[in-house]
Amino acid sequence: MIEFTFWDILRNLLLATRWTVLLSLAAFVGGALVGLAVLFFRIAKNKWTKRIASGYIALFQGTPLLMQLFLMFFGLPMLGLRIEPWTAAALGLTFFASAYLAEIWRGGVDALPRGQWDAGASLGLHYLQELRLIILPQAFAITRAPTVGFLVQLIKSTALTSIIGFEELVRTSNAINNATFEPFTVYGLVALIFFVMCFPLTQYARRLEKRAGAH
């Protein structure tokens, strides 16, 4: 057993937290960009694009994230694509996030009255201009609370990437616990760190939800 002081354990966990935060941000930004493209397909007038988007969303919402990560990390090399744990983790979480964000935002678009589309048409705006100037800003405003709430879920989901070898908070904590045999200290600190990251976002999402309900 290696001698670690409490501060040694905490310092190493905080260093690993950087990668959890970075992965969460990369997946959220990437998921937002891909999710926006999926949203365009999902609300398009063409029935085939709608079906493609619906199938994409159903695939990533209907299968375990862990299986998606396994397919990224172990499946792509079978196709001749060498992939590192960081890349596999970022891609897996990006596609996972995009499916959920697209569906969250679609709910915001569907919540808008048809008159918003008609108002854009009366101003002579074409479809993309209506989306950019009228529909999407309102849809994003409506769905800010669930979007922030999903970010909390995404941060917690990064723990699964330890299974494919990505050195984030949970994988580092396992290594420290194996060296120190102090599970209550190590995993207690991990739980506290996740709480510190997620609790403010959860409270912010609740405030947004109450603010939206007040209007």
Z-matrix of the N, CA and C atoms (Angstrom, degrees):
N
C 1 1.474
C 2 1.520 1 109.84
N 3 1.340 2 116.93 1 130.18
C 4 1.459 3 122.54 2 179.47
C 5 1.525 4 108.75 3 -85.94
N 6 1.324 5 114.94 4 138.50
C 7 1.468 6 119.85 5 179.60
C 8 1.528 7 109.96 6 -80.37
N 9 1.326 8 115.76 7 116.18
C 10 1.455 9 122.83 8 174.95
C 11 1.520 10 107.59 9 -121.32
N 12 1.320 11 116.40 10 131.74
C 13 1.460 12 118.22 11 171.44
C 14 1.527 13 108.32 12 -79.95
N 15 1.318 14 114.50 13 166.92
C 16 1.469 15 119.24 14 177.34
C 17 1.519 16 110.58 15 -56.13
N 18 1.327 17 116.83 16 -41.19
C 19 1.471 18 120.54 17 -177.14
C 20 1.520 19 111.36 18 -71.63
N 21 1.327 20 117.35 19 -30.67
C 22 1.470 21 119.86 20 174.08
C 23 1.531 22 110.36 21 -63.05
N 24 1.319 23 115.54 22 -44.85
C 25 1.467 24 120.19 23 179.61
C 26 1.521 25 110.56 24 -62.85
N 27 1.334 26 115.53 25 -47.73
C 28 1.465 27 119.85 26 -178.35
C 29 1.523 28 111.40 27 -62.49
N 30 1.344 29 116.01 28 -43.13
C 31 1.465 30 119.34 29 -178.78
C 32 1.529 31 111.43 30 -61.03
N 33 1.325 32 116.45 31 -45.04
C 34 1.462 33 120.03 32 -179.43
C 35 1.534 34 111.81 33 -66.56
N 36 1.302 35 116.46 34 -36.23
C 37 1.463 36 119.23 35 177.69
C 38 1.528 37 111.23 36 -67.97
N 39 1.317 38 116.41 37 -39.58
C 40 1.465 39 119.70 38 178.52
C 41 1.525 40 111.37 39 -66.51
N 42 1.330 41 116.53 40 -36.52
C 43 1.469 42 119.62 41 175.90
C 44 1.527 43 110.60 42 -63.21
N 45 1.328 44 116.57 43 -40.09
C 46 1.464 45 120.25 44 178.98
C 47 1.527 46 111.55 45 -69.87
N 48 1.334 47 116.22 46 -28.36
C 49 1.463 48 120.42 47 -179.86
C 50 1.522 49 111.29 48 -61.07
N 51 1.329 50 116.83 49 -28.93
C 52 1.465 51 119.60 50 177.87
C 53 1.520 52 111.30 51 -55.39
N 54 1.341 53 116.37 52 -40.81
C 55 1.459 54 120.38 53 -177.63
C 56 1.522 55 111.07 54 -73.33
N 57 1.327 56 116.93 55 -33.37
C 58 1.463 57 119.52 56 175.12
C 59 1.518 58 110.58 57 -63.87
N 60 1.329 59 116.46 58 -44.22
C 61 1.464 60 120.78 59 179.20
C 62 1.528 61 110.66 60 -65.00
N 63 1.327 62 116.33 61 -44.88
C 64 1.467 63 120.29 62 -179.23
C 65 1.526 64 111.10 63 -62.59
N 66 1.327 65 116.89 64 -43.47
C 67 1.459 66 120.45 65 179.01
C 68 1.526 67 110.61 66 -64.48
N 69 1.321 68 117.27 67 -40.94
C 70 1.465 69 120.85 68 179.00
C 71 1.526 70 110.92 69 -61.13
N 72 1.334 71 116.06 70 -45.14
C 73 1.462 72 119.80 71 -179.71
C 74 1.523 73 111.60 72 -65.98
N 75 1.341 74 116.52 73 -43.61
C 76 1.462 75 120.12 74 179.92
C 77 1.526 76 110.70 75 -61.99
N 78 1.330 77 116.46 76 -43.56
C 79 1.462 78 120.08 77 -179.43
C 80 1.525 79 111.60 78 -68.39
N 81 1.331 80 116.84 79 -36.98
C 82 1.461 81 119.59 80 -179.45
C 83 1.525 82 111.10 81 -69.24
N 84 1.329 83 116.51 82 -44.89
C 85 1.470 84 119.76 83 178.86
C 86 1.527 85 110.03 84 -66.05
N 87 1.336 86 116.46 85 -47.66
C 88 1.456 87 119.70 86 178.38
C 89 1.518 88 111.69 87 -61.99
N 90 1.330 89 116.54 88 -41.84
C 91 1.458 90 120.50 89 178.19
C 92 1.514 91 112.43 90 -64.08
N 93 1.333 92 116.77 91 -35.06
C 94 1.462 93 120.44 92 178.44
C 95 1.528 94 110.66 93 -66.91
N 96 1.327 95 117.07 94 -41.60
C 97 1.467 96 120.38 95 -179.62
C 98 1.528 97 111.19 96 -67.34
N 99 1.337 98 115.92 97 -48.26
C 100 1.472 99 119.30 98 178.21
C 101 1.523 100 110.19 99 -66.63
N 102 1.327 101 116.58 100 -39.59
C 103 1.456 102 120.78 101 179.62
C 104 1.516 103 112.57 102 -62.81
N 105 1.328 104 116.69 103 -34.16
C 106 1.466 105 120.24 104 177.39
C 107 1.529 106 110.33 105 -65.20
N 108 1.339 107 116.12 106 -41.48
C 109 1.462 108 119.70 107 176.89
C 110 1.526 109 111.10 108 -63.84
N 111 1.332 110 116.25 109 -42.20
C 112 1.469 111 120.33 110 177.89
C 113 1.525 112 110.17 111 -63.44
N 114 1.327 113 116.50 112 -38.50
C 115 1.467 114 120.96 113 178.56
C 116 1.524 115 110.76 114 -60.73
N 117 1.327 116 117.29 115 -43.18
C 118 1.463 117 120.63 116 178.46
C 119 1.527 118 110.47 117 -58.72
N 120 1.331 119 116.15 118 -42.20
C 121 1.463 120 120.11 119 177.10
C 122 1.529 121 110.75 120 -65.82
N 123 1.321 122 115.31 121 -39.47
C 124 1.470 123 120.59 122 -173.87
C 125 1.518 124 112.18 123 -67.74
N 126 1.327 125 117.92 124 -33.29
C 127 1.464 126 120.29 125 -177.27
C 128 1.521 127 112.02 126 -103.71
N 129 1.335 128 116.59 127 7.65
C 130 1.463 129 120.00 128 -179.89
C 131 1.528 130 110.14 129 -66.97
N 132 1.325 131 116.05 130 161.49
C 133 1.465 132 120.89 131 -179.80
C 134 1.527 133 111.48 132 -79.92
N 135 1.340 134 116.21 133 -24.80
C 136 1.458 135 120.56 134 -179.73
C 137 1.535 136 109.92 135 -72.39
N 138 1.330 137 116.90 136 127.41
C 139 1.463 138 120.16 137 -174.91
C 140 1.530 139 112.19 138 -67.94
N 141 1.355 140 117.34 139 -28.72
C 142 1.459 141 119.83 140 -178.26
C 143 1.531 142 111.70 141 -72.47
N 144 1.332 143 115.70 142 -39.22
C 145 1.467 144 118.04 143 176.38
C 146 1.529 145 110.48 144 -65.72
N 147 1.328 146 116.55 145 -36.24
C 148 1.469 147 120.02 146 176.22
C 149 1.520 148 110.98 147 -62.48
N 150 1.324 149 116.18 148 -41.75
C 151 1.461 150 120.19 149 -179.38
C 152 1.524 151 111.70 150 -67.15
N 153 1.326 152 116.18 151 -40.01
C 154 1.467 153 120.39 152 177.52
C 155 1.525 154 110.09 153 -60.52
N 156 1.347 155 116.15 154 -47.45
C 157 1.464 156 120.57 155 -179.77
C 158 1.520 157 111.22 156 -64.98
N 159 1.320 158 117.05 157 -41.12
C 160 1.465 159 120.66 158 178.90
C 161 1.520 160 110.93 159 -63.69
N 162 1.350 161 116.90 160 -40.06
C 163 1.453 162 120.76 161 177.65
C 164 1.510 163 112.27 162 -65.00
N 165 1.330 164 115.93 163 -40.80
C 166 1.473 165 121.42 164 178.03
C 167 1.527 166 110.04 165 -60.82
N 168 1.321 167 116.08 166 -47.89
C 169 1.460 168 120.63 167 -178.71
C 170 1.523 169 110.66 168 -64.17
N 171 1.333 170 116.15 169 -43.74
C 172 1.465 171 120.16 170 -179.76
C 173 1.527 172 111.10 171 -62.87
N 174 1.334 173 116.71 172 -37.54
C 175 1.463 174 120.92 173 -179.14
C 176 1.518 175 111.68 174 -63.28
N 177 1.327 176 116.44 175 -48.90
C 178 1.467 177 119.27 176 -174.87
C 179 1.525 178 112.99 177 -82.28
N 180 1.328 179 117.42 178 -22.95
C 181 1.460 180 119.19 179 174.90
C 182 1.528 181 111.53 180 -84.80
N 183 1.318 182 116.62 181 -24.55
C 184 1.450 183 120.54 182 -173.45
C 185 1.514 184 115.15 183 -97.24
N 186 1.334 185 117.33 184 2.07
C 187 1.469 186 120.79 185 177.67
C 188 1.524 187 109.15 186 -123.82
N 189 1.335 188 117.81 187 149.44
C 190 1.472 189 120.17 188 -178.80
C 191 1.531 190 111.61 189 -63.82
N 192 1.313 191 115.58 190 139.89
C 193 1.463 192 120.17 191 177.61
C 194 1.522 193 111.11 192 -58.07
N 195 1.321 194 116.99 193 -36.51
C 196 1.460 195 120.18 194 -179.32
C 197 1.529 196 111.07 195 -60.79
N 198 1.332 197 117.10 196 -40.55
C 199 1.463 198 120.58 197 178.11
C 200 1.530 199 110.56 198 -65.68
N 201 1.316 200 116.68 199 -36.91
C 202 1.463 201 120.61 200 177.98
C 203 1.526 202 110.88 201 -64.04
N 204 1.325 203 115.84 202 -40.77
C 205 1.464 204 119.92 203 177.80
C 206 1.523 205 111.04 204 -66.39
N 207 1.331 206 116.96 205 -40.30
C 208 1.470 207 120.72 206 177.23
C 209 1.517 208 111.00 207 -61.03
N 210 1.335 209 116.69 208 -43.28
C 211 1.460 210 119.92 209 179.92
C 212 1.526 211 111.16 210 -63.68
N 213 1.336 212 116.51 211 -38.14
C 214 1.468 213 120.20 212 178.05
C 215 1.530 214 110.96 213 -65.39
N 216 1.323 215 115.43 214 -48.00
C 217 1.463 216 119.63 215 -171.36
C 218 1.529 217 112.93 216 -80.73
N 219 1.336 218 116.89 217 -39.95
C 220 1.458 219 120.05 218 -176.87
C 221 1.529 220 112.69 219 -100.14
N 222 1.345 221 116.12 220 -26.16
C 223 1.459 222 119.26 221 -177.24
C 224 1.511 223 114.73 222 -80.33
N 225 1.341 224 116.76 223 -44.21
C 226 1.469 225 119.70 224 -177.37
C 227 1.532 226 113.15 225 -61.02
N 228 1.359 227 119.79 226 -39.01
C 229 1.470 228 118.75 227 175.96
C 230 1.522 229 113.13 228 -60.05
N 231 1.332 230 117.52 229 -27.28
C 232 1.464 231 120.27 230 176.54
C 233 1.521 232 111.57 231 -67.04
N 234 1.336 233 116.14 232 -21.53
C 235 1.459 234 121.37 233 177.37
C 236 1.524 235 111.92 234 -95.25
N 237 1.334 236 115.78 235 7.83
C 238 1.455 237 120.57 236 178.52
C 239 1.507 238 114.76 237 89.25
N 240 1.335 239 116.64 238 10.52
C 241 1.466 240 120.86 239 -179.30
C 242 1.523 241 109.02 240 -104.85
N 243 1.312 242 116.57 241 107.14
C 244 1.461 243 120.73 242 178.37
C 245 1.524 244 108.72 243 -74.72
N 246 1.318 245 116.83 244 131.72
C 247 1.457 246 120.12 245 -174.47
C 248 1.523 247 109.75 246 -139.04
N 249 1.320 248 115.83 247 137.03
C 250 1.460 249 122.14 248 179.55
C 251 1.529 250 109.99 249 -88.44
N 252 1.340 251 117.35 250 159.20
C 253 1.470 252 119.66 251 179.61
C 254 1.529 253 113.42 252 -55.10
N 255 1.344 254 116.95 253 -40.78
C 256 1.472 255 119.22 254 179.71
C 257 1.524 256 111.17 255 -61.17
N 258 1.328 257 117.42 256 -45.38
C 259 1.463 258 121.43 257 -179.03
C 260 1.515 259 111.01 258 -65.25
N 261 1.343 260 115.90 259 -44.49
C 262 1.466 261 119.55 260 179.30
C 263 1.522 262 111.08 261 -62.34
N 264 1.332 263 116.50 262 -42.23
C 265 1.467 264 120.58 263 179.68
C 266 1.524 265 110.79 264 -64.55
N 267 1.331 266 116.85 265 -45.33
C 268 1.465 267 120.59 266 -178.55
C 269 1.521 268 111.39 267 -65.08
N 270 1.327 269 117.02 268 -43.04
C 271 1.464 270 120.08 269 179.87
C 272 1.523 271 111.11 270 -67.22
N 273 1.332 272 116.14 271 -45.55
C 274 1.459 273 119.48 272 -179.48
C 275 1.518 274 112.34 273 -59.41
N 276 1.317 275 116.69 274 -46.51
C 277 1.459 276 120.30 275 -179.61
C 278 1.528 277 111.83 276 -71.37
N 279 1.328 278 117.42 277 -31.04
C 280 1.465 279 120.64 278 177.41
C 281 1.522 280 111.01 279 -63.65
N 282 1.338 281 117.09 280 -48.62
C 283 1.461 282 119.79 281 179.69
C 284 1.525 283 111.14 282 -66.26
N 285 1.323 284 115.77 283 -38.94
C 286 1.462 285 120.63 284 176.43
C 287 1.525 286 110.45 285 -59.71
N 288 1.326 287 116.63 286 -48.19
C 289 1.467 288 121.37 287 -178.85
C 290 1.521 289 111.71 288 -65.93
N 291 1.328 290 116.77 289 -39.13
C 292 1.468 291 119.93 290 -176.35
C 293 1.526 292 111.59 291 -61.27
N 294 1.340 293 116.78 292 -38.68
C 295 1.461 294 119.72 293 -179.35
C 296 1.529 295 111.04 294 -64.89
N 297 1.320 296 116.66 295 -43.09
C 298 1.458 297 120.28 296 -178.65
C 299 1.532 298 111.78 297 -72.09
N 300 1.326 299 116.57 298 -41.78
C 301 1.465 300 119.21 299 -179.77
C 302 1.523 301 111.20 300 -65.88
N 303 1.332 302 116.89 301 -39.87
C 304 1.466 303 119.81 302 178.27
C 305 1.524 304 110.94 303 -59.70
N 306 1.323 305 116.34 304 -41.54
C 307 1.467 306 120.05 305 -178.67
C 308 1.522 307 111.25 306 -72.94
N 309 1.329 308 117.51 307 -36.32
C 310 1.471 309 120.62 308 175.55
C 311 1.523 310 110.13 309 -60.74
N 312 1.326 311 115.63 310 -48.33
C 313 1.468 312 119.82 311 -177.71
C 314 1.523 313 111.99 312 -69.83
N 315 1.335 314 117.54 313 -32.20
C 316 1.455 315 119.73 314 176.27
C 317 1.528 316 110.14 315 -61.70
N 318 1.325 317 115.82 316 -37.77
C 319 1.458 318 119.50 317 176.28
C 320 1.526 319 111.42 318 -60.10
N 321 1.349 320 115.80 319 -37.33
C 322 1.461 321 119.39 320 177.16
C 323 1.515 322 112.40 321 -67.18
N 324 1.333 323 116.29 322 -39.66
C 325 1.466 324 120.37 323 178.02
C 326 1.525 325 110.22 324 -64.80
N 327 1.336 326 117.00 325 -44.66
C 328 1.465 327 120.72 326 -179.19
C 329 1.521 328 112.12 327 -66.02
N 330 1.336 329 116.81 328 -25.02
C 331 1.471 330 119.99 329 -178.84
C 332 1.527 331 112.56 330 -74.34
N 333 1.320 332 116.70 331 -17.17
C 334 1.463 333 119.67 332 -178.96
C 335 1.526 334 110.08 333 -76.80
N 336 1.314 335 117.56 334 139.53
C 337 1.471 336 119.80 335 177.61
C 338 1.522 337 111.85 336 -66.75
N 339 1.302 338 116.07 337 151.79
C 340 1.469 339 121.32 338 -179.39
C 341 1.517 340 111.75 339 -58.02
N 342 1.326 341 116.32 340 -25.88
C 343 1.460 342 120.27 341 -179.55
C 344 1.515 343 113.64 342 -60.35
N 345 1.340 344 118.03 343 -25.31
C 346 1.464 345 120.73 344 178.41
C 347 1.531 346 110.43 345 -66.56
N 348 1.341 347 115.99 346 -39.86
C 349 1.470 348 119.66 347 175.40
C 350 1.534 349 110.43 348 -66.65
N 351 1.310 350 115.65 349 -43.01
C 352 1.465 351 119.79 350 -178.65
C 353 1.523 352 111.28 351 -63.82
N 354 1.341 353 116.21 352 -35.83
C 355 1.467 354 119.70 353 178.58
C 356 1.520 355 110.38 354 -64.03
N 357 1.322 356 116.96 355 -41.53
C 358 1.462 357 119.93 356 177.87
C 359 1.509 358 111.98 357 -63.99
N 360 1.339 359 116.22 358 -40.96
C 361 1.466 360 120.11 359 179.49
C 362 1.524 361 110.76 360 -65.27
N 363 1.333 362 116.23 361 -37.42
C 364 1.471 363 119.57 362 -179.78
C 365 1.518 364 112.10 363 -66.97
N 366 1.336 365 116.58 364 -23.30
C 367 1.459 366 121.10 365 177.59
C 368 1.521 367 112.27 366 -86.56
N 369 1.312 368 116.03 367 -0.07
C 370 1.456 369 120.21 368 178.96
C 371 1.515 370 114.09 369 82.62
N 372 1.327 371 117.52 370 17.75
C 373 1.463 372 120.91 371 -179.90
C 374 1.530 373 109.49 372 -82.55
N 375 1.343 374 115.89 373 140.59
C 376 1.460 375 118.04 374 173.53
C 377 1.531 376 109.35 375 -83.77
N 378 1.324 377 116.17 376 176.02
C 379 1.468 378 122.33 377 -170.07
C 380 1.531 379 112.60 378 -54.16
N 381 1.325 380 118.13 379 -49.61
C 382 1.458 381 120.82 380 -177.58
C 383 1.524 382 111.86 381 -66.32
N 384 1.323 383 116.85 382 -35.79
C 385 1.459 384 119.68 383 177.21
C 386 1.531 385 110.91 384 -67.01
N 387 1.330 386 116.08 385 -39.54
C 388 1.468 387 119.14 386 175.76
C 389 1.525 388 111.05 387 -59.26
N 390 1.333 389 116.03 388 -43.88
C 391 1.462 390 119.96 389 179.24
C 392 1.519 391 110.88 390 -62.38
N 393 1.331 392 115.78 391 -49.42
C 394 1.469 393 120.26 392 -173.13
C 395 1.518 394 112.48 393 -69.83
N 396 1.317 395 117.52 394 -38.93
C 397 1.460 396 120.53 395 -171.46
C 398 1.532 397 114.01 396 -96.10
N 399 1.326 398 117.03 397 -27.36
C 400 1.464 399 119.36 398 -172.69
C 401 1.530 400 112.71 399 -119.69
N 402 1.322 401 116.81 400 -54.48
C 403 1.460 402 121.00 401 -168.46
C 404 1.530 403 112.52 402 -75.60
N 405 1.337 404 116.38 403 -55.47
C 406 1.469 405 119.18 404 -173.96
C 407 1.528 406 113.53 405 -64.27
N 408 1.349 407 119.84 406 -42.56
C 409 1.478 408 117.88 407 177.71
C 410 1.530 409 112.75 408 -56.60
N 411 1.328 410 116.79 409 -40.79
C 412 1.462 411 119.80 410 179.44
C 413 1.530 412 111.55 411 -71.43
N 414 1.340 413 115.79 412 -39.58
C 415 1.466 414 119.55 413 179.65
C 416 1.524 415 110.67 414 -63.92
N 417 1.336 416 116.78 415 -41.79
C 418 1.472 417 120.05 416 179.14
C 419 1.521 418 110.75 417 -65.97
N 420 1.337 419 116.91 418 -37.11
C 421 1.466 420 120.15 419 178.70
C 422 1.530 421 110.71 420 -64.40
N 423 1.335 422 116.62 421 -40.26
C 424 1.460 423 121.21 422 -179.95
C 425 1.523 424 111.25 423 -65.47
N 426 1.331 425 115.86 424 -36.06
C 427 1.474 426 120.25 425 -170.93
C 428 1.528 427 113.35 426 -102.73
N 429 1.318 428 117.69 427 18.51
C 430 1.467 429 118.59 428 179.99
C 431 1.528 430 112.18 429 -62.52
N 432 1.325 431 116.80 430 -42.10
C 433 1.472 432 119.96 431 -178.42
C 434 1.530 433 111.67 432 -62.94
N 435 1.353 434 119.61 433 -52.12
C 436 1.467 435 117.90 434 177.96
C 437 1.522 436 113.81 435 -64.92
N 438 1.333 437 117.64 436 -27.41
C 439 1.460 438 119.98 437 177.41
C 440 1.528 439 110.36 438 -66.99
N 441 1.327 440 116.61 439 -45.35
C 442 1.463 441 120.54 440 176.69
C 443 1.524 442 110.22 441 -64.56
N 444 1.326 443 116.45 442 -38.91
C 445 1.459 444 120.39 443 177.77
C 446 1.518 445 111.58 444 -61.69
N 447 1.323 446 116.51 445 -37.84
C 448 1.468 447 118.83 446 177.95
C 449 1.524 448 110.93 447 -68.54
N 450 1.325 449 117.89 448 -33.83
C 451 1.461 450 120.34 449 177.01
C 452 1.526 451 110.72 450 -58.72
N 453 1.316 452 116.81 451 -38.20
C 454 1.469 453 120.55 452 175.87
C 455 1.528 454 110.14 453 -60.29
N 456 1.329 455 116.06 454 -45.78
C 457 1.465 456 120.65 455 178.56
C 458 1.532 457 110.79 456 -61.69
N 459 1.322 458 116.52 457 -38.46
C 460 1.464 459 120.90 458 -179.00
C 461 1.527 460 111.30 459 -66.30
N 462 1.330 461 116.69 460 -41.13
C 463 1.465 462 120.39 461 178.29
C 464 1.528 463 110.17 462 -59.74
N 465 1.325 464 116.01 463 -45.40
C 466 1.468 465 119.44 464 179.73
C 467 1.524 466 111.50 465 -67.48
N 468 1.323 467 117.08 466 -30.58
C 469 1.471 468 120.72 467 -179.41
C 470 1.521 469 112.60 468 -70.16
N 471 1.327 470 117.79 469 -19.04
C 472 1.469 471 119.30 470 178.50
C 473 1.522 472 111.56 471 -61.75
N 474 1.331 473 117.35 472 -20.84
C 475 1.464 474 120.57 473 179.70
C 476 1.527 475 111.50 474 -60.14
N 477 1.342 476 116.57 475 -29.47
C 478 1.464 477 120.07 476 -179.09
C 479 1.522 478 112.73 477 -68.32
N 480 1.322 479 117.21 478 -22.02
C 481 1.467 480 119.35 479 -177.45
C 482 1.523 481 111.91 480 -70.48
N 483 1.322 482 117.23 481 -12.29
C 484 1.466 483 119.34 482 176.05
C 485 1.527 484 110.67 483 -63.52
N 486 1.334 485 116.92 484 -26.51
C 487 1.463 486 121.84 485 -178.18
C 488 1.528 487 111.41 486 -64.84
N 489 1.338 488 117.20 487 -30.85
C 490 1.465 489 119.80 488 -178.91
C 491 1.530 490 111.82 489 -98.26
N 492 1.331 491 116.40 490 11.83
C 493 1.461 492 119.99 491 172.37
C 494 1.508 493 116.33 492 94.36
N 495 1.339 494 118.07 493 8.76
C 496 1.457 495 119.02 494 178.28
C 497 1.523 496 109.34 495 -77.51
N 498 1.317 497 116.30 496 129.36
C 499 1.471 498 121.54 497 -173.86
C 500 1.524 499 111.51 498 -82.74
N 501 1.329 500 115.27 499 71.80
C 502 1.464 501 119.12 500 175.96
C 503 1.536 502 108.47 501 -102.02
N 504 1.312 503 116.23 502 -161.14
C 505 1.461 504 121.00 503 -171.50
C 506 1.529 505 112.89 504 -62.40
N 507 1.321 506 117.73 505 -45.83
C 508 1.467 507 120.25 506 -175.06
C 509 1.525 508 111.21 507 -69.57
N 510 1.325 509 117.60 508 -43.33
C 511 1.471 510 119.61 509 179.64
C 512 1.530 511 110.56 510 -63.56
N 513 1.322 512 117.17 511 -40.46
C 514 1.457 513 120.72 512 177.40
C 515 1.524 514 110.73 513 -63.77
N 516 1.329 515 116.31 514 -40.77
C 517 1.471 516 119.42 515 179.67
C 518 1.524 517 110.84 516 -64.35
N 519 1.334 518 117.54 517 -36.66
C 520 1.473 519 119.72 518 177.31
C 521 1.529 520 110.93 519 -62.69
N 522 1.336 521 115.93 520 -42.39
C 523 1.464 522 119.89 521 179.71
C 524 1.530 523 110.74 522 -64.77
N 525 1.332 524 116.68 523 -41.53
C 526 1.469 525 120.31 524 179.82
C 527 1.529 526 110.03 525 -65.98
N 528 1.339 527 116.25 526 -41.64
C 529 1.466 528 119.38 527 179.78
C 530 1.527 529 111.23 528 -64.19
N 531 1.329 530 117.03 529 -38.66
C 532 1.469 531 119.97 530 178.40
C 533 1.530 532 111.83 531 -64.97
N 534 1.339 533 114.97 532 -27.49
C 535 1.467 534 118.74 533 -179.83
C 536 1.528 535 112.64 534 -86.88
N 537 1.336 536 117.02 535 -29.12
C 538 1.463 537 120.32 536 -173.20
C 539 1.527 538 114.21 537 -107.98
N 540 1.325 539 117.05 538 -22.94
C 541 1.468 540 122.04 539 -174.88
C 542 1.527 541 111.18 540 55.91
N 543 1.341 542 115.40 541 43.29
C 544 1.464 543 121.27 542 176.97
C 545 1.529 544 108.93 543 -125.08
N 546 1.331 545 118.13 544 68.87
C 547 1.467 546 120.47 545 -173.60
C 548 1.527 547 113.89 546 -63.10
N 549 1.337 548 117.31 547 -37.37
C 550 1.459 549 118.67 548 -178.81
C 551 1.529 550 111.37 549 -64.36
N 552 1.318 551 116.02 550 -41.26
C 553 1.466 552 119.79 551 178.69
C 554 1.519 553 111.11 552 -68.58
N 555 1.338 554 115.93 553 -50.17
C 556 1.467 555 120.58 554 -174.49
C 557 1.526 556 111.17 555 -65.19
N 558 1.321 557 116.36 556 -54.77
C 559 1.461 558 119.04 557 -175.86
C 560 1.522 559 112.05 558 -74.95
N 561 1.319 560 116.69 559 -25.37
C 562 1.455 561 118.86 560 172.62
C 563 1.520 562 111.72 561 -64.12
N 564 1.338 563 116.00 562 -41.37
C 565 1.467 564 120.24 563 177.25
C 566 1.529 565 111.09 564 -67.37
N 567 1.336 566 116.62 565 -37.82
C 568 1.472 567 119.94 566 177.85
C 569 1.530 568 109.79 567 -61.64
N 570 1.326 569 115.88 568 -46.11
C 571 1.468 570 119.49 569 178.40
C 572 1.529 571 110.75 570 -60.48
N 573 1.315 572 117.11 571 -40.70
C 574 1.466 573 121.11 572 179.49
C 575 1.519 574 111.19 573 -64.92
N 576 1.328 575 117.26 574 -41.14
C 577 1.464 576 120.63 575 179.88
C 578 1.525 577 110.75 576 -64.20
N 579 1.345 578 116.70 577 -44.54
C 580 1.466 579 119.49 578 177.25
C 581 1.528 580 110.58 579 -62.30
N 582 1.333 581 116.36 580 -38.48
C 583 1.461 582 120.03 581 178.97
C 584 1.532 583 110.48 582 -63.31
N 585 1.316 584 116.92 583 -43.27
C 586 1.470 585 121.14 584 -179.48
C 587 1.527 586 110.49 585 -63.85
N 588 1.326 587 116.79 586 -35.33
C 589 1.466 588 119.76 587 178.87
C 590 1.524 589 111.81 588 -74.31
N 591 1.333 590 117.11 589 -39.21
C 592 1.461 591 120.57 590 -170.03
C 593 1.528 592 114.14 591 -92.40
N 594 1.321 593 117.89 592 -33.07
C 595 1.464 594 119.96 593 -174.50
C 596 1.530 595 113.02 594 -60.39
N 597 1.341 596 119.71 595 -46.40
C 598 1.470 597 118.39 596 178.30
C 599 1.523 598 112.64 597 -60.11
N 600 1.330 599 117.10 598 -37.82
C 601 1.461 600 120.20 599 178.29
C 602 1.522 601 111.06 600 -66.84
N 603 1.327 602 116.42 601 -39.58
C 604 1.462 603 120.41 602 177.74
C 605 1.523 604 110.94 603 -62.01
N 606 1.328 605 116.40 604 -43.47
C 607 1.464 606 120.57 605 178.59
C 608 1.523 607 111.04 606 -65.36
N 609 1.321 608 115.83 607 -39.06
C 610 1.468 609 120.23 608 178.59
C 611 1.525 610 110.18 609 -63.69
N 612 1.342 611 117.20 610 -42.95
C 613 1.462 612 121.02 611 178.44
C 614 1.529 613 110.65 612 -61.32
N 615 1.325 614 116.75 613 -38.94
C 616 1.473 615 120.01 614 179.01
C 617 1.519 616 111.21 615 -66.35
N 618 1.330 617 116.60 616 -39.84
C 619 1.471 618 119.48 617 177.48
C 620 1.524 619 111.02 618 -64.06
N 621 1.341 620 115.81 619 -41.03
C 622 1.465 621 119.22 620 177.81
C 623 1.521 622 111.03 621 -62.79
N 624 1.325 623 115.58 622 -39.94
C 625 1.467 624 120.17 623 -179.62
C 626 1.518 625 110.36 624 -65.71
N 627 1.329 626 117.09 625 -43.06
C 628 1.468 627 119.30 626 178.33
C 629 1.518 628 111.65 627 -65.89
N 630 1.331 629 115.87 628 -38.42
C 631 1.463 630 119.92 629 178.88
C 632 1.534 631 110.55 630 -64.30
N 633 1.337 632 115.25 631 -40.71
C 634 1.468 633 118.78 632 178.88
C 635 1.523 634 110.95 633 -66.88
N 636 1.334 635 116.65 634 -35.95
C 637 1.458 636 120.08 635 -179.92
C 638 1.519 637 113.35 636 -71.65
N 639 1.351 638 115.56 637 -21.50
C 640 1.456 639 119.74 638 -178.88
C 641 1.526 640 111.94 639 -78.65
N 642 1.350 641 116.17 640 -18.86
C 643 1.471 642 119.27 641 -177.45
C 644 1.520 643 110.76 642 -88.18
